[in-house]
């Protein structure tokens, strides 16, 4: 999921450079949402944790 976030951030930067502000804003908002979902899932996995037996 973090890979998708980085992909959308790069897409937003490239679109911003070329002047496509609508596409850049959309890609940046998608990247923000994916990043926060990643953070929530990461924290949940840290809390639950797996122990090897």
C-alpha positions as CSV (number, residue, x, y, z in Angstrom):
1,X,0.0,0.0,0.0
2,X,2.9,2.3,0.7
3,X,4.1,1.7,-2.9
4,X,0.8,3.0,-4.2
5,X,1.1,6.1,-2.1
6,X,4.6,6.8,-3.5
7,X,3.2,6.2,-7.0
8,X,0.4,8.7,-6.6
9,X,2.8,11.3,-5.0
10,X,5.1,11.0,-8.0
11,X,2.2,11.3,-10.4
12,X,1.0,14.4,-8.5
13,X,4.5,16.0,-8.7
14,X,4.8,15.3,-12.4
15,X,1.3,16.5,-13.1
16,X,2.0,19.7,-11.1
17,X,5.2,20.3,-13.1
18,X,3.4,20.1,-16.4
19,X,0.5,22.3,-15.1
20,X,-2.3,19.8,-14.8
21,X,-3.5,21.1,-11.5
22,X,-6.7,19.1,-11.4
23,X,-4.9,15.8,-11.9
24,X,-2.2,16.8,-9.4
25,X,-4.8,17.6,-6.7
26,X,-6.6,14.3,-7.3
27,X,-3.5,12.2,-7.2
28,X,-2.3,14.0,-4.1
29,X,-5.6,13.4,-2.3
30,X,-5.6,9.7,-3.2
31,X,-2.0,9.5,-1.9
32,X,-3.0,11.1,1.4
33,X,-5.9,8.7,1.9
34,X,-3.7,5.6,1.0
35,X,-1.0,6.9,3.4
36,X,-3.4,7.2,6.3
37,X,-4.9,3.8,5.6
38,X,-1.3,2.4,5.6
39,X,-0.6,4.1,8.9
40,X,-3.7,2.7,10.5
41,X,-3.0,-0.8,9.3
42,X,0.6,-0.5,10.5
43,X,-0.4,0.6,14.0
44,X,-2.9,-2.2,14.2
45,X,-0.3,-4.7,13.2
46,X,2.1,-3.4,15.8
47,X,-0.5,-3.6,18.5
48,X,-1.7,-7.1,17.7
49,X,1.7,-8.4,16.7
50,X,2.6,-11.9,15.9
51,X,4.7,-14.1,18.2
52,X,6.7,-17.0,16.7
53,X,6.4,-20.2,18.7
